[in-house]
């Protein structure tokens, strides 16, 4: 346990940020999972909306620093590859 005041504050701040990061990462994973399920179902119109939402979620996570730039690009590319293969 920290004794110094600044160290105690850092513990609080880190725990808040960790919680925020987990929340954003979880919602992004859910959006990606929904997109993959919609692509597997084969409905092009429904998949289009869900894929847009998933890509938007990945971009938001990247701008907040949750994902690295290349990791976000890789995730978006894999979703779009499956979506385009569906056509």
N, CA, C and O atoms as a GROMACS GRO file, in nm:
protein
  348
    1UNK      N    1   0.084  -0.118   0.000
    1UNK     CA    2   0.000   0.000   0.000
    1UNK      C    3   0.088   0.124   0.000
    1UNK      O    4   0.190   0.129   0.069
    2UNK      N    5   0.048   0.223  -0.078
    2UNK     CA    6   0.126   0.345  -0.091
    2UNK      C    7   0.110   0.432   0.034
    2UNK      O    8   0.002   0.439   0.094
    3UNK      N    9   0.218   0.499   0.071
    3UNK     CA   10   0.216   0.592   0.184
    3UNK      C   11   0.216   0.738   0.140
    3UNK      O   12   0.164   0.825   0.209
    4UNK      N   13   0.274   0.764   0.024
    4UNK     CA   14   0.288   0.900  -0.025
    4UNK      C   15   0.156   0.943  -0.091
    4UNK      O   16   0.091   0.864  -0.159
    5UNK      N   17   0.120   1.069  -0.070
    5UNK     CA   18  -0.008   1.121  -0.119
    5UNK      C   19  -0.020   1.111  -0.271
    5UNK      O   20  -0.125   1.072  -0.322
    6UNK      N   21   0.086   1.144  -0.342
    6UNK     CA   22   0.081   1.140  -0.488
    6UNK      C   23   0.068   0.995  -0.538
    6UNK      O   24   0.003   0.970  -0.639
    7UNK      N   25   0.130   0.902  -0.467
    7UNK     CA   26   0.119   0.761  -0.506
    7UNK      C   27  -0.023   0.710  -0.484
    7UNK      O   28  -0.073   0.631  -0.563
    8UNK      N   29  -0.088   0.757  -0.377
    8UNK     CA   30  -0.227   0.718  -0.352
    8UNK      C   31  -0.317   0.771  -0.462
    8UNK      O   32  -0.409   0.703  -0.507
    9UNK      N   33  -0.289   0.895  -0.505
    9UNK     CA   34  -0.369   0.954  -0.613
    9UNK      C   35  -0.348   0.876  -0.743
    9UNK      O   36  -0.444   0.851  -0.815
   10UNK      N   37  -0.226   0.839  -0.772
   10UNK     CA   38  -0.197   0.764  -0.894
   10UNK      C   39  -0.273   0.631  -0.895
   10UNK      O   40  -0.323   0.588  -1.000
   11UNK      N   41  -0.283   0.567  -0.780
   11UNK     CA   42  -0.357   0.441  -0.770
   11UNK      C   43  -0.504   0.463  -0.806
   11UNK      O   44  -0.563   0.384  -0.879
   12UNK      N   45  -0.562   0.573  -0.754
   12UNK     CA   46  -0.702   0.605  -0.786
   12UNK      C   47  -0.720   0.631  -0.935
   12UNK      O   48  -0.811   0.579  -0.998
   13UNK      N   49  -0.630   0.713  -0.990
   13UNK     CA   50  -0.642   0.752  -1.130
   13UNK      C   51  -0.626   0.630  -1.220
   13UNK      O   52  -0.700   0.613  -1.317
   14UNK      N   53  -0.529   0.545  -1.190
   14UNK     CA   54  -0.504   0.427  -1.272
   14UNK      C   55  -0.624   0.333  -1.268
   14UNK      O   56  -0.660   0.275  -1.370
   15UNK      N   57  -0.685   0.317  -1.150
   15UNK     CA   58  -0.800   0.227  -1.141
   15UNK      C   59  -0.918   0.281  -1.222
   15UNK      O   60  -0.991   0.204  -1.283
   16UNK      N   61  -0.938   0.414  -1.221
   16UNK     CA   62  -1.045   0.474  -1.300
   16UNK      C   63  -1.019   0.453  -1.449
   16UNK      O   64  -1.110   0.417  -1.524
   17UNK      N   65  -0.895   0.476  -1.491
   17UNK     CA   66  -0.861   0.460  -1.633
   17UNK      C   67  -0.873   0.315  -1.676
   17UNK      O   68  -0.918   0.287  -1.787
   18UNK      N   69  -0.833   0.224  -1.590
   18UNK     CA   70  -0.842   0.082  -1.622
   18UNK      C   71  -0.988   0.042  -1.643
   18UNK      O   72  -1.020  -0.032  -1.735
   19UNK      N   73  -1.075   0.092  -1.557
   19UNK     CA   74  -1.217   0.063  -1.568
   19UNK      C   75  -1.274   0.119  -1.699
   19UNK      O   76  -1.350   0.051  -1.768
   20UNK      N   77  -1.235   0.241  -1.732
   20UNK     CA   78  -1.281   0.304  -1.857
   20UNK      C   79  -1.231   0.225  -1.978
   20UNK      O   80  -1.307   0.201  -2.072
   21UNK      N   81  -1.103   0.186  -1.975
   21UNK     CA   82  -1.046   0.111  -2.086
   21UNK      C   83  -1.116  -0.024  -2.104
   21UNK      O   84  -1.143  -0.065  -2.217
   22UNK      N   85  -1.145  -0.092  -1.992
   22UNK     CA   86  -1.213  -0.221  -2.000
   22UNK      C   87  -1.352  -0.205  -2.060
   22UNK      O   88  -1.394  -0.287  -2.141
   23UNK      N   89  -1.422  -0.099  -2.020
   23UNK     CA   90  -1.556  -0.075  -2.070
   23UNK      C   91  -1.555  -0.052  -2.221
   23UNK      O   92  -1.636  -0.109  -2.294
   24UNK      N   93  -1.463   0.032  -2.267
   24UNK     CA   94  -1.456   0.063  -2.410
   24UNK      C   95  -1.414  -0.060  -2.490
   24UNK      O   96  -1.469  -0.087  -2.596
   25UNK      N   97  -1.317  -0.134  -2.438
   25UNK     CA   98  -1.269  -0.254  -2.508
   25UNK      C   99  -1.380  -0.359  -2.516
   25UNK      O  100  -1.396  -0.425  -2.619
   26UNK      N  101  -1.456  -0.373  -2.409
   26UNK     CA  102  -1.565  -0.471  -2.407
   26UNK      C  103  -1.674  -0.434  -2.507
   26UNK      O  104  -1.722  -0.520  -2.580
   27UNK      N  105  -1.712  -0.308  -2.512
   27UNK     CA  106  -1.817  -0.267  -2.606
   27UNK      C  107  -1.769  -0.281  -2.750
   27UNK      O  108  -1.848  -0.314  -2.839
   28UNK      N  109  -1.640  -0.257  -2.774
   28UNK     CA  110  -1.584  -0.274  -2.908
   28UNK      C  111  -1.586  -0.420  -2.948
   28UNK      O  112  -1.622  -0.454  -3.061
   29UNK      N  113  -1.548  -0.508  -2.855
   29UNK     CA  114  -1.551  -0.652  -2.884
   29UNK      C  115  -1.692  -0.698  -2.916
   29UNK      O  116  -1.713  -0.781  -3.005
   30UNK      N  117  -1.791  -0.646  -2.842
   30UNK     CA  118  -1.930  -0.682  -2.866
   30UNK      C  119  -1.974  -0.637  -3.004
   30UNK      O  120  -2.042  -0.711  -3.075
   31UNK      N  121  -1.936  -0.516  -3.044
   31UNK     CA  122  -1.973  -0.464  -3.176
   31UNK      C  123  -1.911  -0.550  -3.286
   31UNK      O  124  -1.976  -0.578  -3.387
   32UNK      N  125  -1.785  -0.589  -3.268
   32UNK     CA  126  -1.717  -0.672  -3.367
   32UNK      C  127  -1.785  -0.809  -3.376
   32UNK      O  128  -1.804  -0.863  -3.485
   33UNK      N  129  -1.821  -0.864  -3.262
   33UNK     CA  130  -1.887  -0.995  -3.260
   33UNK      C  131  -2.022  -0.988  -3.333
   33UNK      O  132  -2.055  -1.078  -3.409
   34UNK      N  133  -2.098  -0.880  -3.310
   34UNK     CA  134  -2.226  -0.863  -3.379
   34UNK      C  135  -2.205  -0.853  -3.530
   34UNK      O  136  -2.283  -0.907  -3.608
   35UNK      N  137  -2.099  -0.783  -3.570
   35UNK     CA  138  -2.070  -0.768  -3.713
   35UNK      C  139  -2.037  -0.904  -3.775
   35UNK      O  140  -2.084  -0.935  -3.884
   36UNK      N  141  -1.956  -0.983  -3.706
   36UNK     CA  142  -1.918  -1.114  -3.760
   36UNK      C  143  -2.041  -1.206  -3.770
   36UNK      O  144  -2.054  -1.281  -3.866
   37UNK      N  145  -2.129  -1.199  -3.670
   37UNK     CA  146  -2.250  -1.281  -3.676
   37UNK      C  147  -2.342  -1.237  -3.790
   37UNK      O  148  -2.402  -1.322  -3.856
   38UNK      N  149  -2.353  -1.107  -3.812
   38UNK     CA  150  -2.436  -1.056  -3.921
   38UNK      C  151  -2.378  -1.096  -4.056
   38UNK      O  152  -2.453  -1.127  -4.149
   39UNK      N  153  -2.246  -1.097  -4.067
   39UNK     CA  154  -2.182  -1.138  -4.192
   39UNK      C  155  -2.208  -1.286  -4.217
   39UNK      O  156  -2.235  -1.328  -4.330
   40UNK      N  157  -2.198  -1.366  -4.111
   40UNK     CA  158  -2.223  -1.510  -4.125
   40UNK      C  159  -2.368  -1.538  -4.164
   40UNK      O  160  -2.395  -1.632  -4.238
   41UNK      N  161  -2.460  -1.456  -4.115
   41UNK     CA  162  -2.602  -1.475  -4.147
   41UNK      C  163  -2.628  -1.453  -4.296
   41UNK      O  164  -2.716  -1.516  -4.354
   42UNK      N  165  -2.552  -1.363  -4.357
   42UNK     CA  166  -2.562  -1.343  -4.501
   42UNK      C  167  -2.655  -1.232  -4.545
   42UNK      O  168  -2.671  -1.212  -4.665
   43UNK      N  169  -2.716  -1.159  -4.454
   43UNK     CA  170  -2.804  -1.048  -4.490
   43UNK      C  171  -2.720  -0.923  -4.514
   43UNK      O  172  -2.667  -0.863  -4.420
   44UNK      N  173  -2.708  -0.885  -4.639
   44UNK     CA  174  -2.617  -0.776  -4.677
   44UNK      C  175  -2.656  -0.642  -4.615
   44UNK      O  176  -2.570  -0.568  -4.568
   45UNK      N  177  -2.786  -0.609  -4.615
   45UNK     CA  178  -2.830  -0.478  -4.564
   45UNK      C  179  -2.808  -0.468  -4.413
   45UNK      O  180  -2.759  -0.366  -4.364
   46UNK      N  181  -2.844  -0.572  -4.341
   46UNK     CA  182  -2.826  -0.570  -4.195
   46UNK      C  183  -2.678  -0.570  -4.160
   46UNK      O  184  -2.636  -0.502  -4.066
   47UNK      N  185  -2.601  -0.646  -4.235
   47UNK     CA  186  -2.457  -0.654  -4.209
   47UNK      C  187  -2.390  -0.519  -4.233
   47UNK      O  188  -2.294  -0.484  -4.164
   48UNK      N  189  -2.439  -0.444  -4.331
   48UNK     CA  190  -2.379  -0.314  -4.364
   48UNK      C  191  -2.385  -0.220  -4.244
   48UNK      O  192  -2.286  -0.157  -4.209
   49UNK      N  193  -2.502  -0.212  -4.181
   49UNK     CA  194  -2.518  -0.123  -4.066
   49UNK      C  195  -2.431  -0.166  -3.948
   49UNK      O  196  -2.367  -0.084  -3.882
   50UNK      N  197  -2.430  -0.296  -3.922
   50UNK     CA  198  -2.356  -0.347  -3.806
   50UNK      C  199  -2.205  -0.334  -3.828
   50UNK      O  200  -2.131  -0.307  -3.734
   51UNK      N  201  -2.161  -0.354  -3.952
   51UNK     CA  202  -2.018  -0.340  -3.983
   51UNK      C  203  -1.975  -0.194  -3.966
   51UNK      O  204  -1.867  -0.167  -3.913
   52UNK      N  205  -2.059  -0.101  -4.010
   52UNK     CA  206  -2.028   0.041  -3.991
   52UNK      C  207  -2.015   0.075  -3.842
   52UNK      O  208  -1.925   0.149  -3.802
   53UNK      N  209  -2.105   0.020  -3.762
   53UNK     CA  210  -2.101   0.045  -3.618
   53UNK      C  211  -1.974  -0.014  -3.556
   53UNK      O  212  -1.914   0.047  -3.468
   54UNK      N  213  -1.935  -0.133  -3.601
   54UNK     CA  214  -1.815  -0.198  -3.547
   54UNK      C  215  -1.689  -0.119  -3.583
   54UNK      O  216  -1.601  -0.101  -3.500
   55UNK      N  217  -1.682  -0.072  -3.706
   55UNK     CA  218  -1.565   0.005  -3.749
   55UNK      C  219  -1.560   0.138  -3.674
   55UNK      O  220  -1.452   0.184  -3.637
   56UNK      N  221  -1.676   0.198  -3.652
   56UNK     CA  222  -1.681   0.322  -3.575
   56UNK      C  223  -1.634   0.298  -3.432
   56UNK      O  224  -1.561   0.381  -3.376
   57UNK      N  225  -1.674   0.187  -3.373
   57UNK     CA  226  -1.632   0.154  -3.236
   57UNK      C  227  -1.481   0.132  -3.229
   57UNK      O  228  -1.416   0.174  -3.134
   58UNK      N  229  -1.426   0.066  -3.330
   58UNK     CA  230  -1.281   0.044  -3.333
   58UNK      C  231  -1.208   0.177  -3.344
   58UNK      O  232  -1.107   0.200  -3.277
   59UNK      N  233  -1.259   0.266  -3.430
   59UNK     CA  234  -1.195   0.397  -3.446
   59UNK      C  235  -1.202   0.479  -3.317
   59UNK      O  236  -1.106   0.546  -3.281
   60UNK      N  237  -1.316   0.472  -3.247
   60UNK     CA  238  -1.329   0.545  -3.121
   60UNK      C  239  -1.231   0.490  -3.017
   60UNK      O  240  -1.171   0.566  -2.941
   61UNK      N  241  -1.216   0.359  -3.015
   61UNK     CA  242  -1.123   0.298  -2.919
   61UNK      C  243  -0.980   0.339  -2.953
   61UNK      O  244  -0.899   0.362  -2.863
   62UNK      N  245  -0.948   0.350  -3.082
   62UNK     CA  246  -0.814   0.393  -3.122
   62UNK      C  247  -0.788   0.537  -3.080
   62UNK      O  248  -0.680   0.568  -3.029
   63UNK      N  249  -0.886   0.626  -3.100
   63UNK     CA  250  -0.865   0.766  -3.067
   63UNK      C  251  -0.850   0.786  -2.916
   63UNK      O  252  -0.783   0.880  -2.872
   64UNK      N  253  -0.911   0.698  -2.837
   64UNK     CA  254  -0.898   0.708  -2.692
   64UNK      C  255  -0.772   0.637  -2.640
   64UNK      O  256  -0.744   0.641  -2.520
   65UNK      N  257  -0.697   0.573  -2.729
   65UNK     CA  258  -0.571   0.512  -2.690
   65UNK      C  259  -0.584   0.368  -2.641
   65UNK      O  260  -0.491   0.315  -2.581
   66UNK      N  261  -0.698   0.305  -2.667
   66UNK     CA  262  -0.718   0.168  -2.622
   66UNK      C  263  -0.646   0.071  -2.715
   66UNK      O  264  -0.583  -0.024  -2.669
   67UNK      N  265  -0.654   0.096  -2.846
   67UNK     CA  266  -0.587   0.013  -2.945
   67UNK      C  267  -0.473   0.089  -3.010
   67UNK      O  268  -0.479   0.212  -3.024
   68UNK      N  269  -0.368   0.017  -3.049
   68UNK     CA  270  -0.261   0.074  -3.129
   68UNK      C  271  -0.314   0.097  -3.270
   68UNK      O  272  -0.408   0.032  -3.314
   69UNK      N  273  -0.252   0.190  -3.341
   69UNK     CA  274  -0.296   0.226  -3.476
   69UNK      C  275  -0.301   0.105  -3.568
   69UNK      O  276  -0.399   0.085  -3.639
   70UNK      N  277  -0.196   0.025  -3.567
   70UNK     CA  278  -0.190  -0.090  -3.657
   70UNK      C  279  -0.289  -0.200  -3.615
   70UNK      O  280  -0.344  -0.269  -3.701
   71UNK      N  281  -0.311  -0.215  -3.486
   71UNK     CA  282  -0.407  -0.315  -3.439
   71UNK      C  283  -0.548  -0.277  -3.483
   71UNK      O  284  -0.625  -0.363  -3.526
   72UNK      N  285  -0.581  -0.149  -3.473
   72UNK     CA  286  -0.712  -0.102  -3.517
   72UNK      C  287  -0.729  -0.123  -3.667
   72UNK      O  288  -0.834  -0.167  -3.714
   73UNK      N  289  -0.625  -0.091  -3.742
   73UNK     CA  290  -0.630  -0.109  -3.888
   73UNK      C  291  -0.647  -0.256  -3.923
   73UNK      O  292  -0.721  -0.290  -4.015
   74UNK      N  293  -0.577  -0.343  -3.852
   74UNK     CA  294  -0.586  -0.487  -3.877
   74UNK      C  295  -0.727  -0.539  -3.849
   74UNK      O  296  -0.781  -0.618  -3.926
   75UNK      N  297  -0.787  -0.494  -3.739
   75UNK     CA  298  -0.922  -0.538  -3.703
   75UNK      C  299  -1.023  -0.490  -3.809
   75UNK      O  300  -1.109  -0.567  -3.852
   76UNK      N  301  -1.011  -0.364  -3.851
   76UNK     CA  302  -1.103  -0.311  -3.951
   76UNK      C  303  -1.087  -0.383  -4.084
   76UNK      O  304  -1.185  -0.413  -4.151
   77UNK      N  305  -0.963  -0.412  -4.121
   77UNK     CA  306  -0.937  -0.478  -4.249
   77UNK      C  307  -0.994  -0.619  -4.250
   77UNK      O  308  -1.048  -0.664  -4.351
   78UNK      N  309  -0.982  -0.689  -4.138
   78UNK     CA  310  -1.033  -0.826  -4.136
   78UNK      C  311  -1.186  -0.828  -4.145
   78UNK      O  312  -1.243  -0.914  -4.212
   79UNK      N  313  -1.252  -0.732  -4.079
   79UNK     CA  314  -1.398  -0.724  -4.088
   79UNK      C  315  -1.440  -0.691  -4.231
   79UNK      O  316  -1.531  -0.754  -4.285
   80UNK      N  317  -1.374  -0.593  -4.291
   80UNK     CA  318  -1.411  -0.552  -4.426
   80UNK      C  319  -1.381  -0.663  -4.528
   80UNK      O  320  -1.454  -0.678  -4.626
   81UNK      N  321  -1.277  -0.739  -4.505
   81UNK     CA  322  -1.244  -0.849  -4.594
   81UNK      C  323  -1.357  -0.952  -4.595
   81UNK      O  324  -1.397  -0.999  -4.702
   82UNK      N  325  -1.408  -0.987  -4.477
   82UNK     CA  326  -1.519  -1.081  -4.469
   82UNK      C  327  -1.646  -1.023  -4.529
   82UNK      O  328  -1.722  -1.093  -4.596
   83UNK      N  329  -1.669  -0.894  -4.504
   83UNK     CA  330  -1.788  -0.828  -4.556
   83UNK      C  331  -1.786  -0.824  -4.708
   83UNK      O  332  -1.888  -0.851  -4.772
   84UNK      N  333  -1.671  -0.791  -4.766
   84UNK     CA  334  -1.659  -0.783  -4.912
   84UNK      C  335  -1.667  -0.922  -4.976
   84UNK      O  336  -1.716  -0.936  -5.088
   85UNK      N  337  -1.620  -1.023  -4.905
   85UNK     CA  338  -1.626  -1.160  -4.956
   85UNK      C  339  -1.771  -1.208  -4.962
   85UNK      O  340  -1.806  -1.297  -5.040
   86UNK      N  341  -1.855  -1.148  -4.876
   86UNK     CA  342  -1.994  -1.188  -4.868
   86UNK      C  343  -2.071  -1.153  -4.996
   86UNK      O  344  -2.168  -1.222  -5.030
   87UNK      N  345  -2.029  -1.050  -5.067
   87UNK     CA  346  -2.102  -1.000  -5.184
   87UNK      C  347  -2.101  -1.094  -5.302
   87UNK      O  348  -2.160  -1.063  -5.406
   0.00000   0.00000   0.00000
